[in-house]
Amino acid sequence: MNKLLEIIDLKKQFGGLTAVNDVSFSVAEGEIVALLGPNGSGKTTVLNMISGALTPTAGTIALAGETISNLPPHKIAHKGVSRTFQLVKILPSLTVAENVIAALAFRPNPLWGSAAQDRADMLLADVGLSGRGHEHADDLTYIDQKRMELARALAAEPRLLLLDEWLSGLNPTELRVGIDLIVSLRARGMTIVLVEHIMEAVRALCTRAVVMNIGSKIAEGPTDDVLADPAVIAAYLGDGHA
């Protein structure tokens, strides 16, 4: 399989703190790879560097062989990288549909008018918000705001989708729906890097996992093997989750 994302010796320092220390891994086209680790291990910092929210201190990030490490976020987005956030980010004064339409307007091939409205309606239906585009974004429940944020991320038609704990906070029924939705994205050929603490989802979705602890990569490989690694259990999962 062709590599879509390649990260080589990635480092991020904040003053004297090294948040990410010489991390390397790659993701093939069509893969869903889990990026795991305890809180504060550097996972979201890695996502922030991939998406351009942070500039690496050192190292290289390449998308389909093209270095994107030092590009601003909007240029990285136009290369085909989209993401959701650990804390949901919405445009609260706009309707649900308008939140998605805003993303459609800023992608490389923008949509306007009725075409944008129709596409927004389709994306909202895909994430379980069919017929709710007229509602105000700040009236949605937290779970539905997450769905809307995913629809907005998908509006960019990304080659690489970064999901930062998108499944957290879902009840068991919603979790199953969320897992099925991510599976459907993989079926369309989308490549996904998934930061997640819900091991049921990680096992169901991810063929491979990369585990970080205190800024460094401590394990990488097939998901089941990684989750059984004593070093991973000690650093992150705990005996009750192994």
C-alpha positions in Angstrom: 0.0 0.0 0.0 1.2 3.5 -0.7 2.1 5.7 2.2 -0.1 8.7 2.5 1.3 10.2 5.7 4.9 9.9 6.8 6.2 11.4 10.0 10.0 11.3 10.6 11.8 12.3 13.8 9.0 14.8 14.8 9.8 17.0 17.7 7.9 19.8 19.5 9.4 21.8 22.3 7.7 24.5 24.4 10.5 26.3 26.1 12.3 23.7 28.1 9.5 21.1 27.8 9.7 18.5 25.1 6.1 17.5 24.3 6.9 15.3 21.3 10.4 13.7 21.1 11.6 12.2 17.8 8.4 10.4 16.9 8.2 8.5 13.6 5.4 6.5 12.0 3.6 6.3 8.7 0.0 5.6 7.6 -0.9 3.9 4.3 -3.7 5.0 2.1 -7.0 3.6 3.3 -5.8 2.7 6.8 -7.3 3.6 10.1 -4.4 3.9 12.6 -4.8 4.5 16.3 -2.6 7.0 18.1 -2.8 6.0 21.8 -1.3 7.1 25.1 -2.1 8.5 28.5 -3.2 12.1 28.9 -0.3 14.4 28.3 1.6 11.9 26.2 1.7 14.2 23.2 -1.0 12.7 20.9 -2.9 15.9 20.3 0.3 17.8 19.9 1.2 15.5 17.0 -2.3 16.1 15.4 -1.8 19.8 15.8 1.5 19.6 13.9 0.0 17.5 11.2 -2.9 19.9 10.7 -0.6 23.0 11.0 -1.9 24.4 14.2 1.6 24.0 15.6 4.9 24.2 13.8 7.4 21.4 14.5 10.6 22.2 16.3 12.3 19.5 14.2 11.4 16.6 11.9 9.3 16.2 8.8 5.7 15.6 8.0 4.9 14.5 4.4 1.6 13.9 2.8 1.7 11.7 -0.4 5.4 12.5 -0.5 5.1 16.2 -0.3 6.5 18.0 2.8 3.8 19.9 4.7 5.6 20.5 8.0 5.9 24.2 7.7 2.8 25.1 5.8 0.0 27.2 7.5 -3.2 25.4 8.4 -5.3 26.6 5.5 -2.7 25.3 3.0 -2.5 22.0 4.7 -6.3 21.7 4.6 -6.2 22.4 0.9 -3.7 19.6 0.5 -6.4 17.2 1.9 -6.1 17.2 5.7 -9.2 17.7 7.9 -9.8 17.2 11.6 -12.1 17.2 14.6 -11.1 18.5 18.0 -11.0 17.0 21.5 -13.1 20.0 22.6 -15.8 20.6 20.0 -15.3 23.8 18.0 -18.5 25.2 16.5 -19.8 28.5 15.0 -22.5 28.9 17.7 -24.4 31.8 16.1 -24.9 29.9 12.8 -27.4 27.1 12.0 -26.2 23.5 11.8 -26.3 23.6 8.0 -24.4 27.0 7.9 -21.6 25.5 10.0 -21.1 22.9 7.2 -21.7 25.4 4.4 -18.8 27.5 5.8 -16.5 24.6 5.3 -17.8 24.0 1.8 -17.0 27.6 0.9 -13.3 27.3 2.0 -12.3 24.1 0.3 -10.2 24.1 -2.9 -13.3 23.5 -5.0 -15.8 25.6 -3.1 -19.6 25.2 -3.3 -22.1 28.0 -3.1 -25.8 28.6 -3.0 -28.2 25.7 -3.6 -25.3 23.3 -4.4 -23.8 24.0 -1.0 -27.1 23.6 0.8 -27.7 20.2 -0.9 -24.3 19.0 -0.1 -24.6 20.1 3.5 -27.9 18.3 3.8 -26.2 15.1 2.5 -23.3 15.4 4.9 -25.6 16.0 7.9 -27.6 12.9 6.9 -24.4 10.9 6.7 -23.6 11.7 10.4 -27.1 11.2 11.7 -28.4 14.8 11.6 -30.8 14.5 8.7 -33.4 17.3 8.6 -31.8 19.3 11.4 -29.8 21.8 9.4 -32.2 24.6 10.3 -31.4 24.3 14.1 -29.0 26.6 15.8 -25.6 25.0 16.5 -25.5 26.1 20.1 -28.9 24.4 20.7 -27.5 20.9 19.9 -26.5 18.4 22.5 -22.8 17.8 22.9 -23.0 14.5 21.0 -24.9 16.2 18.1 -22.3 19.0 18.0 -19.7 16.3 17.5 -21.7 14.9 14.6 -22.0 18.4 13.1 -18.2 18.9 13.5 -17.6 15.6 11.7 -19.9 16.7 8.9 -17.9 19.9 8.6 -14.6 18.0 8.5 -16.0 15.7 5.8 -17.1 18.8 3.8 -13.5 19.3 2.8 -13.4 15.9 1.1 -10.2 15.1 3.0 -7.6 12.5 2.0 -6.5 12.3 5.6 -9.0 12.7 8.5 -7.7 13.3 12.0 -10.2 12.4 14.7 -9.3 13.6 18.2 -11.4 11.5 20.7 -14.4 11.9 18.5 -16.1 8.9 20.1 -15.7 10.0 23.7 -18.8 10.7 25.6 -21.1 8.5 23.5 -23.4 6.0 25.1 -23.1 2.3 23.9 -25.8 2.7 21.2 -24.2 5.9 19.9 -20.8 4.4 20.1 -21.9 1.5 17.8 -23.3 4.1 15.3 -20.1 6.1 15.5 -17.9 3.0 14.8 -20.1 2.1 11.9 -19.9 5.6 10.5 -16.1 5.5 10.7 -16.1 2.1 9.0 -18.2 3.6 6.2 -15.6 6.3 5.7 -12.8 3.7 5.4 -15.0 1.9 2.8 -14.9 5.1 0.7 -11.2 5.1 0.8 -10.5 7.7 3.5 -7.4 7.4 5.6 -7.9 8.1 9.3 -5.6 8.8 12.3 -7.7 8.2 15.4 -6.8 9.4 18.9 -9.0 7.5 21.2 -9.3 6.1 24.8 -12.2 3.7 24.1 -10.5 0.4 23.5 -13.6 -1.3 22.1 -13.5 1.3 19.3 -9.8 1.0 18.8 -10.0 -2.8 18.4 -13.0 -2.6 16.1 -11.5 0.1 13.8 -7.8 0.1 13.8 -5.5 -2.5 12.1 -2.4 -0.8 13.6 -1.7 1.3 16.7 1.1 3.7 17.7 1.5 4.3 21.4 3.1 7.4 23.0 4.2 8.1 26.5 5.8 11.3 27.9 6.3 12.5 24.3 8.0 9.4 22.9 6.8 6.5 20.9 6.9 3.3 23.0 5.2 0.8 20.7 3.9 0.4 17.1 2.3 -2.6 15.3 -0.9 -4.6 14.9 -3.5 -3.3 17.4 -3.9 -6.6 19.3 -0.2 -7.0 19.7 0.3 -3.5 20.8 -2.5 -3.6 23.4 -1.0 -6.8 24.8 2.5 -5.2 25.1 3.5 -5.1 28.8 5.1 -1.7 28.4 1.9 -0.3 26.9 -0.2 -1.8 29.7 2.1 -0.4 32.3 2.3 3.1 30.8 -1.3 3.5 29.7 -4.0 0.9 29.8 -3.8 -0.7 33.3 -4.3 -4.3 34.0 -8.1 -4.0 33.9 -8.1 -3.0 30.2 -5.6 -5.5 28.8 
